Amino acid sequence: MALLTIKNLTATTNVQPILDGINLAIDQGETHLIMGPNGSGKTSLAQTIMGNITAKVTGEISFEDNEITKLTAAERAELGIFLAFQNPPEIPGVNIFSYLRTIYNKKHRKELELLDLKIYLEKLHLNETILERNLNEDFSGGEKKKLETLQLLLLKPKLAILDELDSGLDIDALQTVTTAITNLQKETNMAIIVISHLAKVADYLPITKVHILKLGKIVKSNGKEILEELIKTGYAKL
């Protein structure tokens, strides 16, 4: 039984399909890389799996063999699905430490210890003064991605969807973030869907399978060897 199973998933807005018959299965411990040109539906797929989309959705999404297509994003999060946004929103007035404590306590039913939080901050090379700031307010792209990763480490989801993980990160920061994520995957057997424009992300994460998305459809799936073909020919010939 796959952890996540998607069957004939379609999302349509204003009669225009943005996802068109997606079929996908992901097991525990696997890392699937989804790539494709701009406008191919990568972020729409992530948001649809998370339940955070206003389009009309048909087809089936099952998580741990339970149909979740009609569940809200909050209900899916409680089941163990986590989405790291491509561009996390700024939320003025929401203190980061209070926010992290709230989501941690709700997930784990126990109080977040500041000492434990500091350990995670050290892993991501974040200064603890960040806890005094508001959520993503005036953050750089790299800081936003690290804060998303910090939430991931605290929540320990069963499935992590990472939308444009490498966006805004320099090489050192990308290494830091992906090392933390890979170590968490080894610890928990978490499944990962990573969305990226760049094949280089495969150098930092243990990719199980690569899917190429074009015009809302998965047009090709294979192992990492597909990336060599992609680099040589581009998306047009796939």
N, CA, C and O of each residue as an XYZ file, in Angstrom:
952
protein
N       0.838     -1.203      0.000
C       0.000      0.000      0.000
C       0.872      1.250      0.000
O       1.698      1.431      0.894
N       0.694      2.102     -0.983
C       1.450      3.353     -1.053
C       0.965      4.317      0.024
O      -0.197      4.277      0.429
N       1.855      5.170      0.476
C       1.462      6.192      1.445
C       0.491      7.174      0.807
O      -0.544      7.500      1.390
N       0.826      7.647     -0.395
C      -0.019      8.580     -1.143
C      -0.320      7.982     -2.514
O       0.584      7.568     -3.239
N      -1.595      7.946     -2.853
C      -2.011      7.463     -4.170
C      -2.922      8.493     -4.816
O      -3.912      8.922     -4.224
N      -2.578      8.884     -6.031
C      -3.376      9.848     -6.783
C      -3.854      9.160     -8.060
O      -3.056      8.593     -8.806
N      -5.160      9.216     -8.302
C      -5.741      8.560     -9.479
C      -6.573      9.547    -10.284
O      -7.536     10.126     -9.782
N      -6.185      9.727    -11.534
C      -6.930     10.544    -12.502
C      -7.317     11.907    -11.916
O      -8.462     12.343    -12.034
N      -6.359     12.560    -11.294
C      -6.616     13.844    -10.635
C      -6.689     14.978    -11.655
O      -5.774     15.180    -12.454
N      -7.787     15.701    -11.608
C      -7.998     16.833    -12.505
C      -8.412     18.045    -11.695
O      -9.231     17.938    -10.781
N      -7.855     19.186    -12.023
C      -8.248     20.451    -11.400
C      -8.536     21.441    -12.510
O      -7.711     21.661    -13.397
N      -9.722     22.037    -12.450
C     -10.167     22.914    -13.528
C     -10.651     24.237    -12.959
O     -11.377     24.266    -11.965
N     -10.247     25.331    -13.595
C     -10.728     26.650    -13.218
C     -11.140     27.400    -14.472
O     -10.392     27.451    -15.448
N     -12.326     27.978    -14.445
C     -12.855     28.703    -15.615
C     -12.783     27.859    -16.896
O     -12.436     28.349    -17.970
N     -13.121     26.586    -16.741
C     -13.175     25.623    -17.842
C     -11.788     25.295    -18.405
O     -11.669     24.550    -19.377
N     -10.750     25.852    -17.794
C      -9.371     25.607    -18.238
C      -8.709     24.597    -17.294
O      -8.540     24.896    -16.112
N      -8.330     23.409    -17.785
C      -7.683     22.433    -16.902
C      -6.275     22.878    -16.514
O      -5.472     23.255    -17.368
N      -5.991     22.828    -15.225
C      -4.633     23.123    -14.768
C      -3.912     21.831    -14.356
O      -2.683     21.776    -14.328
N      -4.695     20.801    -14.041
C      -4.165     19.450    -13.872
C      -5.061     18.539    -14.697
O      -6.283     18.686    -14.685
N      -4.455     17.599    -15.412
C      -5.228     16.828    -16.391
C      -4.880     15.342    -16.315
O      -4.036     14.845    -17.060
N      -5.554     14.645    -15.396
C      -5.386     13.194    -15.312
C      -4.087     12.747    -14.684
O      -3.389     11.899    -15.242
N      -3.749     13.300    -13.532
C      -2.509     12.945    -12.834
C      -2.674     11.606    -12.116
O      -3.651     11.401    -11.395
N      -1.726     10.706    -12.312
C      -1.652      9.437    -11.577
C      -0.271      9.345    -10.939
O       0.750      9.535    -11.601
N      -0.261      9.054     -9.651
C       1.001      9.078     -8.915
C       0.865      8.213     -7.667
O      -0.190      8.195     -7.034
N       1.926      7.499     -7.314
C       1.945      6.710     -6.081
C       3.307      6.884     -5.415
O       4.346      6.752     -6.062
N       3.293      7.179     -4.129
C       4.525      7.439     -3.378
C       4.506      6.613     -2.096
O       3.544      6.665     -1.329
N       5.571      5.853     -1.872
C       5.689      5.020     -0.679
C       6.459      5.757      0.415
O       7.131      6.755      0.157
N       6.350      5.254      1.621
C       7.125      5.796      2.739
C       8.614      5.750      2.408
O       9.101      4.787      1.816
N       9.315      6.787      2.792
C      10.755      6.825      2.621
C      11.230      7.215      1.237
O      12.431      7.374      1.018
N      10.297      7.375      0.289
C      10.683      7.744     -1.065
C      10.755      9.260     -1.232
O      10.103     10.010     -0.506
N      11.559      9.693     -2.200
C      11.656     11.100     -2.563
C      11.396     11.232     -4.056
O      12.175     10.743     -4.875
N      10.302     11.892     -4.405
C       9.930     12.078     -5.804
C      10.166     13.534     -6.206
O       9.714     14.459     -5.531
N      10.875     13.718     -7.304
C      11.177     15.041     -7.837
C      10.232     15.334     -8.999
O      10.151     14.555     -9.949
N       9.522     16.454     -8.923
C       8.624     16.872     -9.993
C       9.194     18.123    -10.641
O       9.425     19.137     -9.982
N       9.415     18.029    -11.957
C       9.977     19.138    -12.710
C       9.078     19.443    -13.903
O       8.215     18.645    -14.268
N       9.291     20.598    -14.496
C       8.508     20.984    -15.658
C       8.668     22.462    -15.935
O       9.099     23.213    -15.060
N       8.327     22.893    -17.144
C       8.450     24.311    -17.482
C       7.480     25.168    -16.698
O       6.561     24.650    -16.062
N       7.678     26.482    -16.739
C       6.762     27.400    -16.064
C       5.335     27.183    -16.561
O       5.098     27.001    -17.755
N       4.384     27.205    -15.612
C       2.987     27.056    -15.978
C       2.555     25.629    -16.257
O       1.470     25.405    -16.792
N       3.387     24.661    -15.904
C       3.057     23.265    -16.200
C       2.122     22.646    -15.170
O       1.559     21.579    -15.415
N       1.945     23.301    -14.014
C       1.027     22.800    -13.003
C       1.689     22.239    -11.761
O       1.029     21.597    -10.944
N       2.993     22.472    -11.604
C       3.715     21.896    -10.466
C       3.185     22.403     -9.135
O       2.861     21.611     -8.250
N       3.096     23.719     -8.989
C       2.589     24.286     -7.740
C       1.111     23.957     -7.555
O       0.666     23.723     -6.431
N       0.351     23.939     -8.638
C      -1.066     23.569     -8.543
C      -1.226     22.148     -8.021
O      -2.140     21.872     -7.244
N      -0.344     21.245     -8.439
C      -0.392     19.873     -7.933
C      -0.108     19.842     -6.437
O      -0.802     19.159     -5.684
N       0.914     20.583     -6.006
C       1.239     20.631     -4.580
C       0.065     21.170     -3.767
O      -0.297     20.600     -2.737
N      -0.522     22.262     -4.229
C      -1.628     22.877     -3.511
C      -2.867     21.983     -3.518
O      -3.632     21.980     -2.554
N      -3.071     21.226     -4.593
C      -4.221     20.328     -4.670
C      -4.063     19.158     -3.705
O      -5.025     18.774     -3.041
N      -2.873     18.592     -3.620
C      -2.629     17.519     -2.653
C      -2.882     18.017     -1.233
O      -3.417     17.293     -0.393
N      -2.486     19.268     -0.978
C      -2.644     19.854      0.353
C      -4.080     20.278      0.624
O      -4.450     20.495      1.778
N      -4.902     20.400     -0.428
C      -6.289     20.822     -0.239
C      -6.437     22.320     -0.170
O      -7.413     22.831      0.379
N      -5.460     23.034     -0.730
C      -5.445     24.494     -0.627
C      -5.617     25.112     -2.014
O      -4.754     25.856     -2.479
N      -6.743     24.796     -2.675
C      -6.958     25.270     -4.036
C      -8.451     25.508     -4.248
O      -9.290     24.784     -3.710
N      -8.769     26.530     -5.038
C     -10.173     26.882     -5.260
C     -10.737     26.262     -6.536
O     -11.935     26.374     -6.793
N      -9.898     25.614     -7.336
C     -10.352     25.001     -8.583
C     -11.268     23.811     -8.296
O     -11.263     23.257     -7.196
N     -12.041     23.434     -9.291
C     -12.876     22.238     -9.196
C     -11.975     21.013     -9.359
O     -11.271     20.878    -10.359
N     -12.005     20.129     -8.371
C     -11.112     18.973     -8.348
C     -11.925     17.688     -8.503
O     -12.913     17.478     -7.799
N     -11.501     16.838     -9.424
C     -12.083     15.508     -9.572
C     -10.962     14.480     -9.528
O      -9.785     14.828     -9.615
N     -11.338     13.211     -9.393
C     -10.345     12.166     -9.242
C     -10.233     11.775     -7.782
O     -11.113     12.079     -6.977
N      -9.149     11.101     -7.448
C      -9.007     10.540     -6.104
C      -7.612     10.796     -5.541
O      -6.602     10.592     -6.215
N      -7.585     11.245     -4.295
C      -6.339     11.354     -3.534
C      -6.513     10.515     -2.274
O      -7.400     10.781     -1.462
N      -5.675      9.513     -2.115
C      -5.734      8.660     -0.931
C      -4.434      8.772     -0.154
O      -3.346      8.791     -0.729
N      -4.568      8.846      1.160
C      -3.409      8.945      2.038
C      -3.540      7.864      3.102
O      -4.522      7.829      3.844
N      -2.553      6.985      3.172
C      -2.624      5.812      4.051
C      -3.923      5.042      3.820
O      -4.570      4.590      4.764
N      -4.286      4.903      2.559
C      -5.452      4.137      2.114
C      -6.785      4.766      2.524
O      -7.820      4.101      2.506
N      -6.756      6.041      2.891
C      -7.988      6.769      3.215
C      -8.207      7.874      2.194
O      -7.291      8.642      1.898
N      -9.410      7.956      1.659
C      -9.754      8.987      0.688
C      -9.759     10.353      1.378
O     -10.461     10.542      2.371
N      -8.976     11.311      0.853
C      -8.869     12.617      1.500
C      -9.286     13.759      0.587
O      -9.141     14.925      0.953
N      -9.802     13.443     -0.598
C     -10.077     14.471     -1.601
C     -11.007     15.563     -1.084
O     -10.885     16.719     -1.489
N     -11.931     15.212     -0.199
C     -12.903     16.181      0.299
C     -12.461     16.849      1.610
O     -13.165     17.717      2.127
N     -11.315     16.456      2.144
C     -10.865     17.021      3.416
C     -10.279     18.418      3.230
O      -9.775     18.755      2.159
N     -10.352     19.227      4.290
C      -9.760     20.560      4.264
C      -8.242     20.453      4.406
O      -7.708     19.397      4.743
N      -7.567     21.559      4.144
C      -6.111     21.588      4.302
C      -5.721     21.306      5.753
O      -4.745     20.600      6.007
N      -6.470     21.847      6.694
C      -6.173     21.624      8.110
C      -6.324     20.151      8.478
O      -5.518     19.607      9.233
N      -7.352     19.513      7.945
C      -7.565     18.086      8.229
C      -6.456     17.240      7.620
O      -6.031     16.252      8.219
N      -5.987     17.613      6.446
C      -4.889     16.874      5.815
C      -3.585     17.077      6.596
O      -2.781     16.155      6.729
N      -3.392     18.281      7.102
C      -2.202     18.543      7.911
C      -2.203     17.681      9.175
O      -1.158     17.182      9.592
N      -3.360     17.514      9.771
C      -3.448     16.692     10.983
C      -3.145     15.227     10.685
O      -2.682     14.502     11.565
N      -3.400     14.785      9.460
C      -3.087     13.412      9.076
C      -1.591     13.204      8.871
O      -1.106     12.072      8.876
N      -0.852     14.320      8.687
C       0.595     14.205      8.532
C       1.134     14.670      7.204
O       2.218     14.251      6.798
N       0.387     15.546      6.500
C       0.862     16.115      5.238
C       1.321     17.547      5.491
O       0.623     18.324      6.143
N       2.487     17.888      4.979
C       3.080     19.210      5.200
C       3.463     19.823      3.860
O       4.050     19.157      3.008
N       3.129     21.087      3.685
C       3.511     21.804      2.462
C       4.404     22.983      2.806
O       4.017     23.864      3.572
N       5.608     22.993      2.234
C       6.494     24.144      2.324
C       6.257     24.992      1.083
O       6.485     24.535     -0.037
N       5.802     26.218      1.277
C       5.370     27.062      0.177
C       6.530     27.517     -0.697
O       7.661     27.668     -0.235
N       6.220     27.732     -1.974
C       7.195     28.308     -2.899
C       7.597     29.707     -2.437
O       8.778     30.054     -2.456
N       6.629     30.497     -2.028
C       6.891     31.841     -1.524
C       6.060     32.051     -0.260
O       4.942     32.560     -0.338
N       6.585     31.669      0.897
C       5.822     31.763      2.147
C       5.346     33.191      2.406
O       6.124     34.133      2.260
N       4.083     33.364      2.786
C       3.543     34.706      2.996
C       4.061     35.350      4.274
O       4.374     34.671      5.252
N       4.143     36.671      4.243
C       4.477     37.425      5.453
C       3.212     37.630      6.271
O       2.169     37.994      5.727
N       3.300     37.398      7.585
C       2.137     37.549      8.455
C       2.510     38.477      9.614
O       2.964     38.007     10.657
N       2.324     39.775      9.443
C       2.657     40.733     10.494
C       1.840     40.465     11.760
O       0.673     40.078     11.697
N       2.476     40.676     12.895
C       1.772     40.534     14.168
C       1.771     39.137     14.739
O       1.315     38.933     15.865
N       2.275     38.155     13.984
C       2.337     36.780     14.491
C       3.783     36.471     14.878
O       4.646     36.300     14.018
N       4.026     36.405     16.169
C       5.368     36.134     16.676
C       5.799     34.708     16.335
O       5.029     33.760     16.495
N       7.026     34.571     15.869
C       7.496     33.266     15.396
C       7.527     32.228     16.512
O       7.074     31.100     16.315
N       8.059     32.593     17.689
C       8.131     31.605     18.761
C       6.734     31.149     19.195
O       6.510     29.960     19.426
N       5.805     32.085     19.304
C       4.434     31.724     19.686
C       3.802     30.814     18.636
O       3.108     29.851     18.961
N       4.058     31.138     17.381
C       3.515     30.329     16.285
C       4.082     28.912     16.312
O       3.333     27.939     16.227
N       5.407     28.794     16.432
C       6.029     27.474     16.456
C       5.558     26.660     17.655
O       5.316     25.458     17.543
N       5.429     27.318     18.795
C       4.959     26.619     19.997
C       3.536     26.106     19.806
O       3.197     25.005     20.241
N       2.699     26.929     19.141
C       1.302     26.539     18.923
C       1.188     25.325     18.016
O       0.470     24.376     18.333
N       1.902     25.348     16.873
C       1.775     24.222     15.938
C       2.413     22.953     16.511
O       1.935     21.846     16.262
N       3.491     23.117     17.276
C       4.153     21.954     17.875
C       3.256     21.317     18.937
O       3.078     20.100     18.968
N       2.695     22.162     19.807
C       1.851     21.644     20.886
C       0.619     20.943     20.336
O       0.184     19.923     20.869
N       0.061     21.495     19.268
C      -1.136     20.891     18.659
C      -0.812     19.544     18.037
O      -1.599     18.605     18.144
N       0.346     19.442     17.384
C       0.715     18.195     16.719
C       1.130     17.121     17.715
O       0.693     15.975     17.607
N       1.956     17.472     18.668
C       2.558     16.479     19.548
C       1.876     16.366     20.908
O       2.207     15.484     21.701
N       0.932     17.254     21.175
C       0.192     17.244     22.450
C       1.126     17.370     23.651
O       0.897     16.763     24.697
N       2.179     18.164     23.487
C       3.069     18.466     24.603
C       3.739     19.801     24.334
O       3.746     20.280     23.200
N       4.300     20.400     25.370
C       4.892     21.726     25.262
C       6.240     21.680     24.541
O       7.046     20.773     24.748
N       6.456     22.667     23.705
C       7.731     22.803     23.028
C       8.756     23.378     23.989
O       8.561     24.456     24.551
N       9.841     22.654     24.172
C      10.916     23.114     25.042
C      11.866     24.006     24.245
O      12.261     23.670     23.128
N      12.223     25.136     24.828
C      13.093     26.082     24.139
C      14.436     25.451     23.809
O      15.027     25.762     22.774
N      14.929     24.565     24.676
C      16.211     23.905     24.427
C      16.133     23.047     23.167
O      17.061     23.050     22.359
N      15.034     22.314     22.996
C      14.864     21.488     21.799
C      14.809     22.368     20.542
O      15.381     22.032     19.505
N      14.116     23.485     20.659
C      13.996     24.399     19.526
C      15.358     24.963     19.135
O      15.654     25.110     17.949
N      16.179     25.276     20.121
C      17.507     25.816     19.846
C      18.377     24.814     19.089
O      19.208     25.202     18.268
N      18.183     23.525     19.368
C      18.936     22.488     18.663
C      18.610     22.523     17.172
O      19.500     22.404     16.331
N      17.322     22.687     16.854
C      16.908     22.771     15.458
C      17.422     24.055     14.809
O      17.812     24.050     13.642
N      17.422     25.142     15.557
C      17.951     26.398     15.033
C      19.425     26.253     14.661
O      19.867     26.755     13.627
N      20.172     25.564     15.512
C      21.589     25.345     15.240
C      21.786     24.508     13.980
O      22.698     24.774     13.197
N      20.943     23.502     13.777
C      21.060     22.655     12.586
C      20.875     23.463     11.306
O      21.486     23.169     10.279
N      20.016     24.493     11.382
C      19.724     25.304     10.203
C      20.544     26.588     10.158
O      20.347     27.419      9.272
N      21.458     26.755     11.103
C      22.307     27.950     11.181
C      21.448     29.218     11.269
O      21.679     30.206     10.573
N      20.459     29.146     12.146
C      19.585     30.299     12.403
C      19.870     30.843     13.798
O      19.979     30.079     14.757
N      19.991     32.163     13.910
C      20.182     32.794     15.206
C      18.867     32.784     15.973
O      17.807     33.017     15.391
N      18.929     32.518     17.274
C      17.685     32.415     18.049
C      16.948     33.754     18.164
O      15.796     33.783     18.597
N      17.589     34.851     17.788
C      16.877     36.133     17.784
C      15.734     36.131     16.765
O      14.840     36.975     16.825
N      15.770     35.170     15.824
C      14.697     35.084     14.834
C      13.351     34.796     15.506
O      12.294     35.119     14.965
N      13.406     34.188     16.683
C      12.178     33.838     17.399
C      11.409     35.071     17.869
O      10.216     34.989     18.159
N      12.092     36.209     17.943
C      11.451     37.444     18.399
C      10.760     38.175     17.258
O      10.021     39.131     17.496
N      10.990     37.737     16.017
C      10.436     38.445     14.855
C       9.039     37.930     14.517
O       8.569     36.939     15.076
N       8.391     38.632     13.585
C       7.081     38.202     13.109
C       7.235     37.257     11.917
O       8.250     37.281     11.221
N       6.238     36.441     11.697
C       6.320     35.342     10.754
C       6.615     35.827      9.328
O       5.763     36.416      8.663
N       7.841     35.562      8.883
C       8.319     35.882      7.521
C       8.372     37.373      7.210
O       8.673     37.745      6.076
N       8.091     38.229      8.176
C       8.044     39.664      7.904
C       9.454     40.204      7.657
O      10.335     40.074      8.507
N       9.655     40.813      6.485
C      10.947     41.375      6.085
C      12.045     40.310      6.050
O      13.216     40.616      6.279
N      11.672     39.068      5.765
C      12.641     37.983      5.658
C      13.213     37.936      4.240
O      12.533     38.279      3.273
N      14.458     37.512      4.136
C      15.020     37.201      2.831
C      14.424     35.882      2.349
O      13.804     35.152      3.123
N      14.617     35.578      1.055
C      14.130     34.316      0.531
C      14.730     33.126      1.256
O      14.035     32.148      1.533
N      16.016     33.203      1.565
C      16.683     32.118      2.275
C      16.155     31.940      3.683
O      15.986     30.811      4.142
N      15.893     33.038      4.375
C      15.352     32.948      5.733
C      13.967     32.304      5.726
O      13.636     31.508      6.604
N      13.168     32.659      4.728
C      11.828     32.058      4.632
C      11.926     30.547      4.444
O      11.185     29.792      5.074
N      12.836     30.105      3.579
C      12.982     28.679      3.322
C      13.489     27.943      4.561
O      13.064     26.823      4.846
N      14.386     28.569      5.281
C      14.881     27.936      6.503
C      13.796     27.856      7.568
O      13.728     26.879      8.313
N      12.951     28.876      7.645
C      11.861     28.850      8.620
C      10.835     27.779      8.249
O      10.288     27.113      9.128
N      10.571     27.612      6.948
C       9.687     26.525      6.506
C      10.292     25.174      6.911
O       9.579     24.279      7.366
N      11.599     25.039      6.743
C      12.265     23.792      7.106
C      12.226     23.564      8.606
O      12.083     22.427      9.056
N      12.352     24.621      9.381
C      12.261     24.511     10.835
C      10.900     23.956     11.246
O      10.815     23.103     12.129
N       9.843     24.439     10.608
C       8.503     23.912     10.894
C       8.419     22.432     10.545
O       7.820     21.645     11.277
N       9.021     22.063      9.427
C       9.045     20.665      9.004
C       9.735     19.792     10.048
O       9.244     18.714     10.383
N      10.860     20.251     10.557
C      11.602     19.487     11.555
C      10.803     19.328     12.843
O      10.862     18.283     13.491
N      10.063     20.354     13.208
C       9.275     20.304     14.442
C       8.057     19.384     14.308
O       7.712     18.662     15.243
N       7.415     19.416     13.147
C       6.171     18.677     12.971
C       6.388     17.208     12.603
O       5.535     16.367     12.886
N       7.532     16.894     11.971
C       7.836     15.513     11.579
C       6.662     14.865     10.828
O       6.100     13.877     11.301
N       6.295     15.400      9.686
C       5.149     14.860      8.951
C       5.461     13.503      8.316
O       6.615     13.079      8.247
N       4.407     12.842      7.860
C       4.587     11.589      7.121
C       4.902     11.861      5.656
O       5.593     11.079      5.004
N       4.386     12.983      5.143
C       4.642     13.400      3.763
C       4.973     14.880      3.744
O       4.190     15.699      4.227
N       6.125     15.232      3.191
C       6.522     16.622      3.043
C       6.518     16.996      1.567
O       7.149     16.328      0.748
N       5.804     18.066      1.231
C       5.780     18.590     -0.136
C       6.582     19.878     -0.128
O       6.215     20.837      0.553
N       7.671     19.907     -0.878
C       8.600     21.030     -0.850
C       8.551     21.745     -2.190
O       9.121     21.274     -3.174
N       7.871     22.875     -2.225
C       7.676     23.605     -3.480
C       8.810     24.601     -3.681
O       8.952     25.559     -2.922
N       9.618     24.363     -4.716
C      10.779     25.221     -5.020
C      11.682     25.369     -3.792
O      12.004     26.476     -3.359
N      12.073     24.231     -3.255
C      12.914     24.197     -2.059
C      14.165     25.043     -2.216
O      14.586     25.719     -1.278
N      14.767     25.006     -3.422
C      16.058     25.660     -3.632
C      15.943     27.155     -3.918
O      16.959     27.848     -3.986
N      14.729     27.658     -4.085
C      14.542     29.074     -4.403
C      14.988     29.954     -3.235
O      14.531     29.777     -2.105
N      15.882     30.901     -3.514
C      16.329     31.839     -2.490
C      17.475     31.345     -1.638
O      17.959     32.076     -0.774
N      17.927     30.105     -1.865
C      19.016     29.548     -1.063
C      20.323     29.555     -1.847
O      20.351     29.164     -3.014
N      21.403     29.998     -1.210
C      22.708     29.842     -1.837
C      23.177     28.401     -1.629
O      22.485     27.615     -0.984
N      24.329     28.054     -2.162
C      24.802     26.671     -2.122
C      24.959     26.170     -0.684
O      24.556     25.052     -0.364
N      25.547     27.003      0.179
C      25.755     26.587      1.573
C      24.427     26.376      2.288
O      24.250     25.397      3.014
N      23.495     27.303      2.077
C      22.193     27.190      2.733
C      21.414     25.989      2.206
O      20.723     25.313      2.968
N      21.522     25.721      0.905
C      20.853     24.559      0.326
C      21.401     23.269      0.929
O      20.651     22.337      1.218
N      22.707     23.229      1.112
C      23.321     22.060      1.735
C      22.825     21.880      3.162
O      22.522     20.765      3.586
N      22.742     22.984      3.901
C      22.274     22.930      5.287
C      20.843     22.415      5.366
O      20.537     21.529      6.164
N      19.968     22.976      4.529
C      18.550     22.622      4.564
C      18.331     21.175      4.126
O      17.601     20.432      4.781
N      18.956     20.776      3.028
C      18.731     19.421      2.529
C      19.332     18.362      3.456
O      18.799     17.257      3.563
N      20.434     18.692      4.121
C      21.005     17.754      5.095
C      20.039     17.532      6.243
O      19.838     16.399      6.678
N      19.437     18.615      6.738
C      18.469     18.499      7.831
C      17.253     17.679      7.408
O      16.755     16.855      8.174
N      16.782     17.908      6.192
C      15.606     17.182      5.690
C      15.932     15.705      5.488
O      15.135     14.838      5.848
N      17.109     15.411      4.910
C      17.505     14.023      4.682
C      17.662     13.270      5.993
O      17.265     12.109      6.092
N      18.235     13.915      6.997
C      18.389     13.273      8.303
C      17.030     12.993      8.941
O      16.839     11.955      9.575
N      16.089     13.920      8.772
C      14.736     13.686      9.299
C      14.085     12.516      8.570
O      13.405     11.699      9.191
N      14.288     12.430      7.267
C      13.715     11.318      6.499
C      14.274      9.980      6.985
O      13.533      9.004      7.106
N      15.570      9.932      7.260
C      16.181      8.702      7.780
C      15.603      8.335      9.146
O      15.429      7.158      9.464
N      15.310      9.348      9.939
C      14.790      9.134     11.295
C      13.342      8.668     11.283
O      12.962      7.816     12.086
N      12.523      9.216     10.378
C      11.076      8.990     10.440
C      10.505      8.189      9.268
O       9.342      7.788      9.309
N      11.310      7.950      8.221
C      10.836      7.293      6.989
C       9.792      8.144      6.268
O       8.908      7.617      5.592
N       9.902      9.440      6.418
C       9.013     10.397      5.768
C       9.148     10.305      4.257
O      10.246     10.101      3.738
N       8.024     10.457      3.544
C       8.045     10.571      2.088
C       8.163     12.039      1.710
O       7.710     12.917      2.445
N       8.777     12.302      0.555
C       8.998     13.685      0.124
C       8.606     13.848     -1.339
O       8.954     13.024     -2.185
N       7.875     14.921     -1.622
C       7.690     15.393     -2.994
C       8.418     16.727     -3.081
O       8.067     17.673     -2.375
N       9.422     16.808     -3.936
C      10.152     18.067     -4.091
C       9.913     18.590     -5.504
O      10.054     17.861     -6.486
N       9.554     19.849     -5.581
C       9.274     20.509     -6.852
C      10.400     21.490     -7.134
O      10.769     22.287     -6.272
N      10.943     21.429     -8.340
C      12.067     22.307     -8.653
C      12.164     22.542    -10.155
O      11.709     21.726    -10.956
N      12.763     23.668    -10.522
C      13.112     23.943    -11.916
C      14.499     23.397    -12.239
O      14.850     23.239    -13.409
N      15.289     23.108    -11.203
C      16.703     22.822    -11.411
C      17.046     21.379    -11.071
O      16.702     20.886     -9.997
N      17.722     20.713    -11.987
C      18.116     19.326    -11.771
C      19.124     19.188    -10.639
O      19.288     18.100    -10.087
N      19.807     20.284    -10.284
C      20.870     20.208     -9.272
C      20.346     19.781     -7.909
O      21.117     19.299     -7.080
N      19.034     19.950     -7.658
C      18.494     19.560     -6.360
C      18.676     18.060     -6.138
O      18.721     17.599     -4.997
N      18.779     17.299     -7.230
C      18.990     15.854     -7.124
C      20.368     15.518     -6.565
O      20.607     14.386     -6.146
N      21.275     16.495     -6.556
C      22.591     16.282     -5.963
C      22.542     16.351     -4.444
O      23.488     15.942     -3.770
N      21.451     16.864     -3.906
C      21.365     17.114     -2.471
C      20.342     16.248     -1.754
O      20.358     16.164     -0.526
N      19.450     15.598     -2.503
C      18.420     14.758     -1.899
C      18.448     13.375     -2.553
O      18.772     13.263     -3.735
N      18.113     12.321     -1.803
C      18.136     10.954     -2.349
C      16.901     10.687     -3.211
O      15.922     10.116     -2.730
N      16.944     11.097     -4.478
C      15.778     11.028     -5.355
C      15.479      9.575     -5.743
O      16.358      8.852     -6.212
N      14.228      9.163     -5.540
C      13.772      7.828     -5.916
C      13.263      7.804     -7.348
O      13.543      6.876     -8.107
N      12.503      8.849     -7.709
C      11.876      8.882     -9.031
C      11.701     10.324     -9.467
O      11.514     11.214     -8.638
N      11.765     10.555    -10.796
C      11.592     11.891    -11.362
C      10.370     11.869    -12.278
O      10.190     10.948    -13.074
N       9.535     12.903    -12.149
C       8.357     13.048    -12.999
C       8.439     14.382    -13.725
O       8.744     15.407    -13.115
N       8.169     14.371    -15.023
C       8.149     15.596    -15.816
C       6.699     15.976    -16.084
O       5.926     15.186    -16.625
N       6.344     17.192    -15.698
C       4.983     17.692    -15.832
C       4.939     18.746    -16.935
O       5.726     19.693    -16.929
N       4.010     18.576    -17.884
C       3.807     19.571    -18.944
C       2.307     19.726    -19.180
O       1.583     18.744    -19.344
N       1.857     20.977    -19.193
C       0.447     21.276    -19.456
C      -0.481     20.461    -18.564
O      -1.520     19.970    -19.007
N      -0.089     20.328    -17.302
C      -0.939     19.657    -16.329
C      -0.908     18.149    -16.371
O      -1.682     17.501    -15.667
N      -0.014     17.556    -17.197
C       0.066     16.108    -17.315
C       1.483     15.628    -16.999
O       2.460     16.314    -17.298
N       1.581     14.453    -16.396
C       2.886     13.819    -16.244
C       3.206     13.133    -17.561
O       2.564     12.149    -17.929
N       4.205     13.656    -18.271
C       4.519     13.135    -19.606
C       5.645     12.103    -19.580
O       5.841     11.365    -20.546
N       6.378     12.055    -18.479
C       7.447     11.066    -18.384
C       7.829     10.857    -16.925
O       7.897     11.813    -16.152
N       8.078      9.602    -16.551
C       8.540      9.253    -15.208
C       9.666      8.236    -15.331
O       9.603      7.314    -16.144
N      10.690      8.417    -14.517
C      11.814      7.489    -14.553
C      12.706      7.763    -13.344
O      12.356      8.560    -12.474
N      13.853      7.102    -13.298
C      14.817      7.364    -12.253
C      15.610      8.627    -12.548
O      15.247      9.399    -13.435
N      16.694      8.840    -11.806
C      17.480     10.062    -11.949
C      18.111     10.199    -13.334
O      18.516     11.292    -13.729
N      18.192      9.095    -14.066
C      18.810      9.162    -15.390
C      18.048     10.089    -16.337
O      18.611     10.591    -17.310
N      16.769     10.311    -16.048
C      15.985     11.204    -16.894
C      16.542     12.629    -16.860
O      16.343     13.397    -17.800
N      17.237     12.978    -15.781
C      17.766     14.334    -15.637
C      18.873     14.602    -16.651
O      19.012     15.724    -17.138
N      19.660     13.578    -16.969
C      20.713     13.750    -17.972
C      20.098     14.056    -19.332
O      20.591     14.909    -20.070
N      19.019     13.353    -19.656
C      18.316     13.612    -20.916
C      17.728     15.015    -20.924
O      17.775     15.712    -21.938
N      17.176     15.421    -19.794
C      16.561     16.739    -19.690
C      17.586     17.848    -19.899
O      17.314     18.826    -20.595
N      18.747     17.698    -19.307
C      19.804     18.708    -19.446
C      20.248     18.837    -20.903
O      20.545     19.935    -21.374
N      20.290     17.713    -21.608
C      20.744     17.721    -23.011
C      19.692     18.284    -23.961
O      20.022     19.042    -24.874
N      18.426     17.919    -23.752
C      17.386     18.228    -24.761
C      16.402     19.298    -24.334
O      15.722     19.881    -25.178
N      16.311     19.574    -23.009
C      15.270     20.486    -22.529
C      13.922     19.799    -22.504
O      13.808     18.614    -22.818
N      12.900     20.554    -22.126
C      11.573     19.968    -21.984
C      10.896     19.716    -23.332
O      10.045     18.832    -23.437
N      11.256     20.468    -24.345
C      10.535     20.419    -25.622
C      10.518     19.031    -26.234
O       9.520     18.634    -26.836
N      11.627     18.274    -26.086
C      11.721     16.975    -26.752
C      11.307     15.819    -25.866
O      11.354     14.668    -26.301
N      10.899     16.094    -24.621
C      10.473     15.020    -23.740
C       9.015     14.697    -24.009
O       8.450     13.811    -23.368
